[in-house]
């Protein structure tokens, strides 16, 4: 694709020779002829003058590029779109593998690709243009919308509803039983049947080996546009809002609500039956134990206001110094009191 064509597709302003062709996107240090790179983080600005890329995507204030520049106010977004244009995803060819097991009552839409050793249960639905990777299970009564991409070894349990353009990475489990037990008098536990449902709305992505549990009653719901990283645990009855971002190893306990645009960083967690307000941000490795207001940025264990947490971390590191200071002051005070008593 020529730079002129790419700039038009990305909505960028081109500075330089538009006849140059690029075939892929690469990092600023690794890029070579025929590749386009990007600069979205000032940390890498020093690498720009020596890049060997044929072109660079950059903001208006960036200078020093030795190659043509595609100018944009959102270079990282333009980079993402460029990758999609120059490296389109590989899709399975439409058709049902002879090694797949598809129940006669399942409804398979047009242009669907079903790989080997896939199991499609009774009454399940797979929407038009969707692809289902090898060794995946779509259980009875489950429903997939159109243009979904379900990778290998995914388990979609019974009666789960999945919208359109949903991507589920390898090994994820959607609709597994929630962790629900009632304690008996003798100390043993009675399992509570998990008969609720799971609903995944449109344009959601679920990372590898993540799990989304069904509740005993009601539903677990993932809102449209939510992006879930690898190894994330979403418990029974949780409600995830639209465009929520959950990084790797996040854990959310039962019946908690995340409103739209919430972000939770890696290895953070939220206890059950709380609410994180719209646009709230949770720092990495934080433990949220109570409601978080809309737009609030929290961190720590237990999580609290980010500014207060940072101050407490600074003070914590000074504890040895402060302990010595207090000991010295106590010694001086004792000496003054002794002197005063002698007078």
N, C-alpha and C positions, 0 to 999 in steps of 0.2 A: 504494500500500500504506500502511495506517495505521501509525503508530509502534507501536501495541500489537501489530499483526500482525508487524511487522518485529522488534520486541524478542523476541517469542516464537520466531520462526524463528532468530534469532541467539543465543538463550540469554542475553540481556542483561536487566538490571534497569532499568526505565523510570522516569525522574523527570520528570514534566511531563504535558502533555495528550496522551493516547494517540490522540485522534481526528484529530490532524493527519496529513495525507497527504504522502508524499514519493514522488518519481518517479525520482530518480537520485542518485548520489553525486558530490560535487564537492570541490575543494580548499578549505581553510579561508578563503582570501582571495577566492576566486571564487564561492563558493556563494551562492545566493539563495533566495528563498521556493520551497518545494516540493522543496528539495534537502537532503540530509543530508551532513554533513562528518565528519571524524574528527581526533583529536589523539593521535598515537602517538609524537611526538617533542617533547620539552620545548622545543626550539628555536623552535617555533611557538606556544608557550603565550601569548605577548603578543598574538597575533592573535585569540585566542578571544573576548575581550569585545566585539570589533567585528564579528564574523562576522554575516552576514545569513542564514545557513542556518536552516532550519526545525528542525533538530536536530543533535546532535553525538554521535559515538561516542567515549567517553573512559574513562580509568581511574578508579579510586575516589578517587585523590588530587587530581583535577583540579577546580578551582572557577572561578567567574567566567563561566560560560556564560550568554548572554542568551536561551537557548532550552532546550527539553527535552533531557535527556541520557540516552543509552543507556549504562549502566555495565557495564564488563567488565574482567576482569584482563588480557585480550589484545586491546586495541583494534585493532591492525594486522590481526590475523587476522579479527576481526569486520568490519573494513572490507572485506577481500578477499571475505568471504562476502556482504556487502551488495551489492557490485558485481555478483557473480554472480546475486543474486536480482533486482536492479533493472535490470540490463543483460544479459540472457541472450544468449549468442553467437548470431550469425546462422548458420543452417545451410542448406546446399543442400537443395532439395526432393528427395525420393527419386526415382530414375529415372536412366536412362542416356541421355546426350545422343546424338542421331543423328550428331553429329560425332565421337564417340569411336570408337576402334578397340579392340574387345574380342575377344580370341581365343576361338573356340568352345569350347576346352577349359578356359578360365578358369572358376572357380567364384565366383559372385557371390551373396552372402547377401541376405536380405530387407531392404528399406528402405535400400538402399545408394544413394548419390547419386554419379554419375560425370559430371563436367563435360565441356565441349567440348574436343576435341583431346587427350583422355587416351588413353594407350596401355596396355592390359592384356595382358601376354604369355601365352604358352602355359603352362597349368598353374598360373597365379597364382591366389591366393585373396584375396577381399576380404570381411571379416566383416560380420555384420549391423549395420546402423545406421551404417556408416562412410561418410565422404564423401571424394571424391578431386577436388581442384581442377583447373582447366583446365591443359592442357599438361604434366601430370604423367605420368611413365613408371613403371609397375609392371612390372618385367621378368619374364621367364619363371621360374616356380618360386618367386617371392616370395610371402610370405604376410602378410596384415594381419588382426589380430584384430577384435573388435567395437568399435563406437563410436569408431573412430579418426577424426581430422580431419587430412587431408593437404591442405595448401594448394597454390597454383599453382606450376608449374615445379619440382616436386620430382622427384628421380630416385631410385627404389628399385631397386637393381640385382638381378640374378638370385640366386635362392635366399636372399635376406635374409628373416629371420623377425622380424616385428613383433607385439608383444602387443596387448592391448586398451587402449582409452582413451588411445592415444598421439597426441600432437599434433606435427606436423612443419610448421614455418613455411616460407615461400616460398623456393625456390632451394636448399634443403638437398640434399645427396647422401649416400645411405646405401649402403655396399657398394662404393665406388670402390676401385680397385686400391691396395694398400699400396705404399710406396716401397721396392722390393726389387730390388737389382741386385748381381751378382757381377762383380768386376773381372777382366778378362782380362789376360794377360801383355803384350799390346800397348797396354794402357791403355784400351781400349774396355770397354763394360759389357754383360753378358748379363742380360736381364730375367729375374727369377724369377717364374714364373706365380703369380698370387695366387688360389689355388683354395679358400681357407678360406671361412668364412661369417661373417655378422654377425647377432647376436641382440639385439633391442631388447625389453626386458621391459615389463610393464604400467606405465601411468601415467607414461611418460617424455614430456618435451617437448624438442624439438630446434629450436634457433633458426634464423633465416634465414641462408642461405648457409654453414651449418656442414657439415663433412664428416666422415664416419666410414668408415674404410678397412677392407677385408677383409685377412686375412693370407694368407701362402702356404699355411700349414697351420693347423689348429685354428680358433679363432674370436676375433672381437672381440665383447665383450659389454657392454651398458649395463644396469645393474641397475634394478629397479623403483623408480619415483618419482624418478629422477634428472632434473634440470632443467639443460638446456644452452642457453646464450645464443647470440647471433649470432656468426658468424665464428669458430667454435671448430673446431680440427683435432684429431681423435682418430685416431691412427695404428694400423697393423696390430697385432693381437694384444693391444691394451689391454683391461684389465678394469676397468670402472667399477662401484663398489658401489651399494647402495641409497641413495636420497635424497641423492646427491652433487649439489653445486651448482657449476657451471662458468660464470664470467662471461665477457663478450665477449673474444674474441681470445686465449683460453687455447689453448695448444698442448701436446699430450701425445705424446711419442715412443713408438716401438714397444715392446710387451711390458711396459709399466709397469702397475702395479696401484694403483688407488685404492680403499681399503676404504670401508665404509659411512660416510656423513655427512661425507665430506671436502668442504672448500670451497676453491676456487681463485679468487682475485680477478682482475680484468681484466688482460690482457696478461701474465699469469704463464705459466710453462712448466715442464715436467718432462722431463728427459732419459729415455732408454730404460732398461728393465730395472731399475727401482727400484720401491719400494713406499712408499706414503703410508698410514700407519696410520689406523685408525678415528678420525674426528673431527678430523683434522689440518686446519690452516688455513694457506693460503699467501697472503701479501700481494701487492698489486698490483705488476706489473712484476718480480716475483721469478723467479729461475731455480733450480729445485730440481735438484741434481746428485747427491744421495745419498738413502738411505732417510730417511723422517721418522717419528718415533715417534708412536704413537696420542695424539691430543689436543694435540700440539705445534703451536705457532704460529710459523711461520718467515717471514722476509722478507729481501730483499736479493739481491745477485748476487756470488757464489753465495749461495743462501738459507741462513740460519742462525737460531738462536734469536732471537725478536723483541726481547727485552730487550737482548741483546748487540748486535743490529743498530742499535737506537735509540741506544745509547751510542756506537757507532762513528760514526754520522752526526753526533752532536753534536761528537765529537772532530775529525771531518773538517772541519767548519765552523770549528773553532778553529785549524786548521793554520797559517794566516798569522800569527795572534797568537802561537802557540807557537814558530814559527820565529824571530820577532823576539825572544822571550824567551830562547830558546836562544842566539841570537847575542849578546845583551847579557850573558848569563852567561859565555859564552866570552871576551868582551872583558874582563870583570871578573877572570876566572880568570887570563887571560894577564897582566894588570897585577899581580895578586898574586904570580904566579910570578916575574915580572921583579923585583918589589920584593924578594921573598925571596932571589933570586939575588944581588942587589946587596948585601944585608946579609951 
